[in-house]
């Protein structure tokens, strides 16, 4: 069976449920690739008409809002010991440095840290539980949670779906050779940018390590 035909046999309901569950669990505070699943599903919807992008976006939004709300309740009940427990279970994500960074963001931005946290992988995991631990008023959390969920999940679905439709039409006009060339150019560009960023970071680190001249 052709790959495209196989993809079309995947039940749309299964895609909707998968997106809602993965994003919900990630928002609850468990590291999962919610954004990757959402982007992949939106691209799938752009290529196969049996998946409704509006339903997909609604499911993603619902998963984000419900997951964050459950995470808030768990964080409010568990308090600081919960963060310590998560740190032992997920040391890469819930390290003291990451928790401190997220907490500073909350202290600086308040409820807007919940809203903008939707667009940042680290804060997307922390937002719900940390807001509960810090005992942010629930009405503030709810407003930021709902608005962030709608803009992030709905907006991501709409943008990726549109890009997928346009890209599919564009690629039909070119040969596979052109596609391979475009991919290679993209990879080379990414490596060049990454290398420049690395060198800039090394220069900044070297500058910080330079001894400060003693005062006369």
N, C-alpha and C positions, 0 to 999 in steps of 0.2 A: 504494500500500500504506500502511495506517495505521502511524503511528510505533511504536505499541505492538507491532503485529504484526512490524514490521521488527526491533525490539529482540529479540524472541523468536527470531528466526532466527540471531542471533549464536551461534556454537558456544560452549558453556560452557568447553571446553578452551582456546579462544583467550583468554577472559577470565582463566582461571587462569594461563596462561603470561604474559600481559601484566602482570598484577599482580606475579608473582614476579620477572620480569625488571626491571621499572621500579624496584621497591623494592630489588632486589639491586644494581642499578647505582648507585642513589642512595646506598645504604649503603657501597658501594665507594669513594665520594668524589666522584662526578660529580653535580652539581646537577640533579636531576630531580624532578618533582612526585609523589613516591611516595605521600604522604598523600592528595593529591587523587584519584589513581587508585584507591587503596584505598577511600576513602569513596564514590566514584562507583560502584564495583563492588559494594560492600555494599548501596547503595541499589537498584542494578539487581537484585541477588539478592532483595531484599525484595519486588520487584514482579513478578518472573518466576521461576517455580518451577524452571526448567531449570538454574539456577545454585545449587549447593549451598553454603550459607554455611560449613559445616564444612570443605569442601574449599578454599573460597576463603581462609578464615582460615589453614588449614594451609599453603597455597602462599605467602601473604603472610609467614607466620612463617619458612618455609624460606628465602625470598628475603632477608629481613632478616638472618638468622643467617649464611647463606653469604656474602652480600655484605659484611657487617662483617668476617668472618674473612679474606676475600681482601684487603679494605682494610687490615687489620692486617698481613698478610704483606707487602703492597706498602710500607706505611709503615715497617715494620721494616727492609726492605732498602734503601729509598730515602733514609731519614733526612731531615734538614733540607733538603737540596737539592730533595727532592720537594715540600715545602711551598712553596719558592720558585718552582718550576716551575708548580705549580697556581695560585699567586698571579698569575703572568703570564698564565695561560690563563683563569682565572676570577677576575678582580680583584674583582668584586663580592662573591663569597662567601669567597675566600681572601685577603682583605686582611690586612695586618699587625695591624690592630685586632681583626678577627674571630679570627685565629689566637691573638692574645694573650689574648682573652677565653676561648676554648676551653681554652687551656693553663692558665690560672688555675683554671678549673673542674676540670680534671684534677688539679692540684696540691692543690686543696682537698678534693675528694671522692673521688679515686682511682678505684677500679673502679665506684663508684656513678655517676660521671659518664657511664660507658658505658650504664648502666641507664637513668638519667633522661634521658640525651641522646636516647633514642628518642622522647621526647615533645616535644623542642624542635627545630624545623626546622634551625637552624644546627648544633647539636651532632650531629644525626642524620647529617649529611654528614661531620663531622670525626671522629666517635668512633673508627671503625676505623683509618683512617690515622694519626691523632694518637696513639692508644694504641700503635701499632707504632713510631712515631718516638720516643716517650718510653720505649720498651722496657718497657712494663708486662708483668709476668709473664703468660704466655699463659693459665695456669689461672684467674687472676683475671679476665682479659678474657673468657674463654670462659663462665664462670659468669654474669657480668653481661650478656654478649651474648645468651646463650640465654634468660635470664629476661626481659630487656628485650624481646627479639623476640616472645616468647610473650605477654607482658602487653600490649605496644603493638599488635602486629598482630592477635592473637586478640581482645583486648579491644575494639579499634576496630571490627573486623568485627561482633562481637556487639552492641555498642551501636548502631551505625548501622543494622544489619539490623533490630533490634527497633524503633528509632525509625521506620524506614521503614514497617514493617508497621502500627504504630499510627497513623502520620500518614495513610497511605493510607485506612485505615478511617475516620479522623476527617474527612478532606476529602470523603468521599463524602456526608456529612451536610449539607454546606454548598454554597451556590451559588458560581459563579466570582466574583461580586461580593464575597462574604465573603473569598474567597482573596486577591483583589487588595487589599482593605482591610487584611488581615493583613500582606501583604508591604509595603505602604506604611508601616504603623505600625512594622514592623521596621526599614525603611530610615531613617525619621526618628529612631528611637531610637538607631540606630547612629551617625548623623551628630551627634546631640547629645552622645553619650558621647565621640566622637572630638574634637569641638570643645572639650569640657571638659578632656580629656587634653592637648590642644595648648596651651591657656591655662595649665594647671598647669605644663607643661614650660617655657613662656616665663617664667613667674614664677620658677621655680627657677633658670633661666639668668640672669635679671636679678639675682637675689639673689647668685649666685656672682660676678657682675661688679662688684658694689658695692665701692668701695674700703674697705679696712680702716683705721679711724682710727688715726693714729699715737699711740704711747704718750707720755704726758707725761714 
